């Protein structure tokens, strides 16, 4: 079959790598892709937010199946446009994508089914938000209601920090995403990611991961889109996962169906776990990045079979077959990230890296210039490895990092520390 993946980051490189392992894939196109993806698949310049353009492209290229990588096209309704054109797509409708596009919407769904989550307030006025913070005290969490590329969440340890976050959001730092603000209680515990597939009727757990949001070693510094991840997440035991499924995921999915917006695609539940009890931090309506990279390394070719079954409503017949191993990814980012950073620095040593089912360097923000790889984003490379133990996966990943010559970039040196 001919497959199109929409997106151009490390998540999409990992999805492309897994799809290419499966003999069902005859041809793979990734739009827009990046310099790393171009080594394994055809890349196409395409506006993935423009439904009509994507539909036309699918017609012209006889595409059988579309996998939507990022959240922005999902929130813009790309899946609806594709389904209306009779195309098979992996990704939720615009209505269902509100689970990520609006934090207030998710809180409303949780309240309707009594799913455990943080107490909150929803504000469209800065003065009311400030008053709420002063009444509640700190620590407290301030979130832009809309999509902010993973950066619209401020965990404020002081009232002053929280008030400044409100001023920034209503002042336009996150654009339209910050026009409304959700303020939540600070939840204690350990955070982990729970990934499930939903086909509108059935739900299937496909894995756990833990990422490192802060830019610095020891989880210090500002939040980022993620500086590394590993799978599985020890804190998300089978017992905790079962609680999350029965108390949070399944009730929320049933409520979505009841409201006439059944969910179809991958659902990523960020959970805060304390004393074996999970509470929902947030939902994302796509694979996490960089969590997707470690999940795809462990799933391999079956990832395509699972996504097809999800799109075709056949999840009840599917099982996930895990290798009993671990995967870990280290994000290499441009100096200055998550603040201001320069593009265009040359990256050497990538051609000599081992590339197999235990070692992969997924490209997140790269381009080619005069035959060389150059940095073209904030998070640039995802250096990923599998091992029989997490320590082995970590050692393999950092060995690959050492072989990359990139003075213009940096990485954390402690990915996996919490589990190790």
C-alpha positions as CSV (number, residue, x, y, z in Angstrom):
1,X,0.0,0.0,0.0
2,X,1.0,3.6,-0.5
3,X,1.3,5.5,2.8
4,X,1.6,9.2,3.6
5,X,2.9,10.5,6.9
6,X,2.1,14.2,7.7
7,X,4.9,16.0,9.7
8,X,8.6,16.6,9.6
9,X,10.1,16.0,13.1
10,X,11.7,13.3,15.1
11,X,8.3,11.7,15.8
12,X,7.6,11.4,12.1
13,X,11.1,10.0,11.4
14,X,10.5,7.3,14.0
15,X,7.0,6.5,12.5
16,X,8.5,6.4,9.0
17,X,11.3,4.0,10.2
18,X,8.7,1.6,11.8
19,X,6.3,1.7,8.8
20,X,9.2,0.9,6.4
21,X,9.9,-2.3,8.4
22,X,6.5,-3.6,7.4
23,X,6.1,-5.5,4.1
24,X,2.6,-3.9,3.7
25,X,4.3,-0.6,2.9
26,X,5.0,-0.4,-0.9
27,X,5.7,3.3,-1.0
28,X,6.1,5.9,1.8
29,X,5.9,9.7,1.4
30,X,6.5,12.1,4.3
31,X,5.3,15.7,4.1
32,X,7.3,17.8,4.6
33,X,9.8,15.5,6.1
34,X,13.4,16.4,6.9
35,X,16.9,15.6,5.8
36,X,17.0,12.4,7.9
37,X,13.6,11.2,6.7
38,X,14.8,11.8,3.1
39,X,17.3,9.0,3.5
40,X,14.6,6.4,3.9
41,X,11.5,7.8,2.2
42,X,10.3,10.3,-0.3
43,X,9.7,13.8,1.1
44,X,7.1,16.2,-0.4
45,X,6.6,20.0,0.1
46,X,3.0,20.1,1.2
47,X,1.0,22.5,3.5
48,X,-0.3,19.9,5.9
49,X,-2.8,22.4,7.4
50,X,-4.5,22.8,4.0
51,X,-7.1,20.0,3.8
52,X,-7.8,20.6,0.1
53,X,-4.1,20.4,-0.8
54,X,-3.6,17.2,1.2
55,X,-6.7,15.6,-0.4
56,X,-5.4,16.5,-3.9
57,X,-2.0,15.2,-3.1
58,X,-3.4,11.9,-1.9
59,X,-5.5,11.6,-5.1
60,X,-2.5,12.3,-7.4
61,X,-0.2,9.9,-5.6
62,X,-2.8,7.0,-5.1
63,X,-2.4,7.2,-1.3
64,X,-4.1,4.4,0.6
65,X,-3.5,5.4,4.2
66,X,-2.5,8.6,5.9
67,X,-0.9,8.9,9.4
68,X,-1.1,12.3,10.9
69,X,1.9,13.1,13.1
70,X,1.5,16.5,14.8
71,X,-1.4,18.0,16.7
72,X,-1.8,21.3,14.7
73,X,-3.3,19.6,11.6
74,X,-5.6,17.4,13.8
75,X,-6.9,20.5,15.6
76,X,-7.4,22.2,12.2
77,X,-9.6,19.3,11.1
78,X,-7.4,17.5,8.6
79,X,-8.7,14.1,9.5
80,X,-12.3,15.2,8.8
81,X,-11.3,16.5,5.3
82,X,-9.5,13.3,4.5
83,X,-12.4,11.0,5.7
84,X,-14.9,13.2,3.8
85,X,-12.9,12.4,0.7
86,X,-13.1,8.7,1.3
87,X,-9.6,8.3,2.5
88,X,-8.4,6.1,5.4
89,X,-6.7,8.1,8.1
90,X,-5.1,7.5,11.5
91,X,-5.9,10.5,13.7
92,X,-8.9,11.9,15.5
93,X,-11.5,14.3,14.2
94,X,-11.3,18.1,14.9
95,X,-14.0,17.7,17.6
96,X,-12.2,14.8,19.3
97,X,-8.8,16.6,19.0
98,X,-10.2,19.2,21.5
99,X,-8.8,16.8,24.1
100,X,-5.4,18.5,23.3
101,X,-6.5,21.7,21.7
102,X,-8.4,22.9,24.8
103,X,-7.3,22.0,28.3
104,X,-10.7,23.4,29.6
105,X,-12.5,20.9,27.3
106,X,-10.5,18.0,28.8
107,X,-11.3,19.1,32.3
108,X,-15.0,19.2,31.4
109,X,-14.8,15.6,30.1
110,X,-13.0,14.5,33.2
111,X,-15.5,16.1,35.5
112,X,-18.4,14.5,33.6
113,X,-17.0,11.0,34.3
114,X,-15.3,11.8,37.7
115,X,-11.9,10.9,36.3
116,X,-9.1,11.7,38.8
117,X,-7.3,14.9,37.8
118,X,-6.1,18.2,39.4
119,X,-8.5,20.7,40.7
120,X,-8.6,23.8,38.4
121,X,-10.0,27.1,37.4
122,X,-10.7,28.3,33.8
123,X,-10.1,32.0,33.1
124,X,-10.6,34.4,30.2
125,X,-9.7,37.5,32.3
126,X,-6.3,38.2,33.7
127,X,-7.5,39.9,36.9
128,X,-9.7,36.9,37.8
129,X,-6.8,34.6,37.2
130,X,-4.5,36.6,39.4
131,X,-7.0,36.7,42.2
132,X,-7.4,32.9,42.0
133,X,-3.6,32.5,42.3
134,X,-3.4,34.8,45.3
135,X,-6.2,32.9,47.0
136,X,-4.7,29.4,46.2
137,X,-1.0,30.2,46.8
138,X,2.0,28.3,45.4
139,X,3.2,25.9,44.0
140,X,0.5,26.1,41.3
141,X,0.4,25.3,37.6
142,X,-0.5,27.8,34.9
143,X,-1.5,26.5,31.4
144,X,-2.3,28.2,28.1
145,X,-5.7,26.6,27.2
146,X,-4.8,26.1,23.5
147,X,-1.9,24.5,21.5
148,X,1.5,26.0,22.4
149,X,3.9,23.4,21.0
150,X,4.4,21.8,24.4
151,X,5.6,25.0,26.0
152,X,2.5,26.6,27.3
153,X,2.7,25.1,30.8
154,X,4.4,26.9,33.7
155,X,4.9,25.0,37.0
156,X,5.2,28.0,39.3
157,X,6.9,27.4,42.7
158,X,6.1,31.0,43.9
159,X,3.0,33.2,43.6
160,X,5.1,35.8,41.8
161,X,6.2,33.3,39.2
162,X,2.5,32.3,38.6
163,X,1.4,35.9,38.3
164,X,4.2,36.6,35.8
165,X,3.0,33.5,33.8
166,X,-0.5,34.8,33.7
167,X,0.7,38.2,32.5
168,X,2.8,36.5,29.7
169,X,-0.1,34.4,28.5
170,X,-2.7,37.1,28.4
171,X,0.0,39.4,27.0
172,X,0.3,37.2,23.9
173,X,3.5,35.2,24.5
174,X,1.7,32.1,23.3
175,X,-0.5,33.8,20.7
176,X,-4.1,32.7,20.5
177,X,-3.3,29.6,22.7
178,X,-3.0,31.9,25.7
179,X,-6.2,33.8,25.2
180,X,-7.7,31.6,27.8
181,X,-5.9,30.1,30.8
182,X,-6.4,27.1,33.0
183,X,-4.9,27.2,36.5
184,X,-4.5,23.9,38.3
185,X,-3.5,22.6,41.7
186,X,0.1,21.4,41.8
187,X,0.1,17.6,41.8
188,X,2.9,15.7,43.7
189,X,4.2,12.4,42.4
190,X,6.1,11.0,39.4
191,X,4.9,11.8,35.9
192,X,4.8,9.2,33.1
193,X,3.1,8.8,29.7
194,X,0.5,6.1,28.9
195,X,-0.2,5.4,25.2
196,X,-3.4,3.8,24.0
197,X,-5.1,3.3,20.6
198,X,-8.8,4.0,20.3
199,X,-11.0,3.1,17.3
200,X,-14.2,4.7,18.5
201,X,-15.3,1.6,20.3
202,X,-12.3,-0.3,21.7
203,X,-9.2,0.8,23.5
204,X,-5.8,-1.0,23.4
205,X,-2.8,-0.1,25.6
206,X,0.4,0.1,23.4
207,X,3.1,1.2,25.8
208,X,4.5,3.5,28.5
209,X,7.3,6.0,28.5
210,X,8.8,8.7,30.7
211,X,10.3,11.9,29.3
212,X,12.5,14.7,30.6
213,X,10.9,18.1,30.1
214,X,13.4,20.3,31.8
215,X,16.4,21.5,29.7
216,X,19.1,20.8,32.3
217,X,20.6,17.8,34.1
218,X,18.7,16.8,37.2
219,X,15.5,18.2,35.8
220,X,16.5,21.8,36.2
221,X,15.9,24.9,34.1
222,X,12.9,25.8,31.9
223,X,10.5,23.3,30.4
224,X,11.1,22.2,26.8
225,X,9.3,20.0,24.2
226,X,11.3,17.1,25.8
227,X,15.1,16.5,26.1
228,X,14.9,12.7,26.1
229,X,12.7,9.7,27.0
230,X,12.8,6.0,27.8
231,X,10.4,3.1,27.6
232,X,8.9,1.3,29.5
233,X,8.3,3.6,32.5
234,X,8.9,1.6,35.8
235,X,6.5,3.8,37.8
236,X,3.7,2.9,35.3
237,X,3.4,-0.7,36.4
238,X,0.7,-3.1,35.0
239,X,-1.4,-2.4,38.1
240,X,-1.2,1.4,37.7
241,X,-1.8,1.2,34.0
242,X,-5.0,-0.9,34.6
243,X,-6.2,1.8,37.1
244,X,-5.5,4.5,34.5
245,X,-7.4,2.6,31.9
246,X,-10.4,1.8,34.0
247,X,-10.7,5.1,36.0
248,X,-9.5,7.6,33.4
249,X,-9.1,6.5,29.7
250,X,-12.2,4.2,29.2
251,X,-14.7,6.5,30.9
252,X,-13.4,9.6,29.0
253,X,-13.6,7.7,25.7
254,X,-17.1,6.6,26.5
255,X,-18.1,10.2,27.3
256,X,-16.6,11.3,23.9
257,X,-18.7,8.7,22.1
258,X,-21.8,9.8,24.1
259,X,-21.2,13.4,22.9
260,X,-21.1,12.3,19.3
261,X,-17.4,12.7,18.9
262,X,-15.9,9.2,19.1
263,X,-12.2,9.1,19.3
264,X,-10.1,7.3,16.7
265,X,-6.3,7.4,16.8
266,X,-3.5,7.4,19.4
267,X,-4.3,8.9,22.8
268,X,-1.4,9.9,25.0
269,X,-2.4,10.3,28.7
270,X,0.1,12.2,30.8
271,X,-0.3,10.8,34.3
272,X,0.9,11.9,37.7
273,X,1.4,8.9,39.9
274,X,1.6,9.0,43.7
275,X,1.5,5.9,45.9
276,X,0.2,3.8,43.0
277,X,-2.7,6.1,42.2
278,X,-2.7,7.8,38.7
279,X,-4.3,11.2,38.1
280,X,-4.6,12.8,34.6
281,X,-2.2,15.7,33.9
282,X,-3.3,16.1,30.3
283,X,-4.3,14.4,27.1
284,X,-2.4,14.6,23.8
285,X,-4.1,13.4,20.6
286,X,-0.9,12.2,18.9
287,X,2.3,10.4,19.8
288,X,4.6,12.2,22.1
289,X,7.9,13.6,20.9
290,X,10.4,12.2,21.9
291,X,8.3,9.3,23.5
292,X,7.3,8.1,20.0
293,X,10.9,7.4,19.2
294,X,11.4,4.9,22.0
295,X,8.0,3.3,21.4
296,X,8.6,2.8,17.7
297,X,12.0,1.3,18.4
298,X,10.3,-1.3,20.6
299,X,7.2,-1.9,18.4
300,X,8.9,-2.0,15.0
301,X,6.9,-3.3,12.0
302,X,3.8,-4.1,14.1
303,X,3.2,-0.3,14.6
304,X,1.7,-0.1,11.1
305,X,-0.5,-3.2,11.7
306,X,-1.8,-1.6,14.9
307,X,-2.5,1.8,13.3
308,X,-4.3,0.2,10.4
309,X,-6.5,-1.9,12.8
310,X,-7.3,1.3,14.6
311,X,-8.3,3.2,11.5
312,X,-10.4,0.2,10.3
313,X,-12.2,-0.4,13.7
314,X,-10.5,-3.8,14.3
315,X,-8.7,-3.1,17.6
316,X,-10.7,-5.8,19.4
317,X,-8.8,-8.4,17.4
318,X,-5.3,-7.0,18.1
319,X,-2.6,-7.7,20.6
320,X,0.7,-5.9,21.1
321,X,3.8,-8.0,21.1
322,X,6.6,-6.4,23.0
323,X,10.2,-7.4,23.1
324,X,11.3,-7.7,26.7
325,X,13.7,-4.8,26.5
326,X,14.2,-1.1,27.0
327,X,14.7,1.9,24.7
328,X,16.1,5.3,25.4
329,X,16.5,8.5,23.4
330,X,18.7,11.5,23.9
331,X,17.7,14.8,22.3
332,X,20.5,16.9,20.9
333,X,19.3,20.5,20.7
334,X,20.8,23.7,19.3
335,X,22.7,25.9,21.8
336,X,20.3,28.3,23.4
337,X,17.2,26.1,23.2
338,X,14.5,26.5,24.4
339,X,15.3,30.2,24.1
340,X,16.8,31.9,21.1
341,X,19.0,29.6,19.0
342,X,20.8,29.8,15.6
343,X,20.1,27.7,12.6
344,X,22.6,26.5,10.0
345,X,25.4,25.0,12.2
346,X,27.1,22.0,10.6
347,X,26.6,18.5,12.1
348,X,29.3,15.9,11.3
349,X,29.6,12.2,12.1
350,X,26.0,11.2,11.3
351,X,27.0,9.1,8.3
352,X,29.2,6.8,10.4
353,X,26.5,5.9,13.0
354,X,25.2,2.4,13.2
355,X,21.6,2.2,12.0
356,X,19.7,-1.0,12.9
357,X,16.9,-2.2,15.1
358,X,19.0,-1.4,18.2
359,X,20.6,1.9,17.1
360,X,18.9,4.8,15.3
361,X,19.5,8.5,15.1
362,X,16.1,10.1,14.3
363,X,16.3,13.6,12.8
364,X,14.0,16.2,14.2
365,X,15.2,19.5,12.8
366,X,17.8,19.0,10.0
367,X,18.4,20.1,6.5
368,X,21.0,19.5,3.8
369,X,23.3,22.3,2.6
370,X,26.2,21.6,0.1
371,X,26.2,18.0,1.0
372,X,26.3,18.5,4.7
373,X,23.7,18.0,7.5
374,X,22.9,21.3,9.2
375,X,20.7,22.2,12.2
376,X,17.3,23.6,11.2
377,X,15.4,23.8,14.5
378,X,15.6,23.8,18.3
379,X,15.5,20.1,18.9
380,X,17.6,18.6,16.1
381,X,18.5,14.9,16.7
382,X,17.0,12.0,18.7
383,X,19.8,9.6,19.4
384,X,18.0,6.3,20.2
385,X,19.0,2.8,21.3
386,X,17.5,-0.4,22.6
387,X,19.1,-2.8,25.2
388,X,18.3,-5.7,27.4
389,X,18.4,-3.3,30.3
390,X,17.8,0.4,30.5
391,X,21.4,0.9,31.5
392,X,22.5,-0.9,28.3
393,X,20.2,1.2,26.2
394,X,21.5,4.4,27.9
395,X,25.2,3.4,27.3
396,X,24.5,2.6,23.6
397,X,22.7,6.0,23.1
398,X,25.4,8.0,24.7
399,X,28.1,6.1,22.8
400,X,26.3,7.3,19.6
401,X,26.2,10.9,21.0
402,X,29.9,10.9,21.5
403,X,30.4,9.9,17.8
404,X,28.5,13.0,16.6
405,X,30.6,16.2,16.1
406,X,28.3,19.2,16.6
407,X,29.8,22.2,18.4
408,X,26.6,24.1,17.9
409,X,24.5,21.6,19.9
410,X,24.1,20.2,23.4
411,X,22.3,17.4,25.3
412,X,21.4,16.3,28.8
413,X,23.8,13.8,30.2
414,X,21.4,12.1,32.6
415,X,18.5,10.7,30.5
416,X,17.0,7.8,32.4
417,X,18.4,8.9,35.7
418,X,15.1,8.6,37.6
419,X,14.7,4.9,36.6
420,X,18.4,4.1,37.0
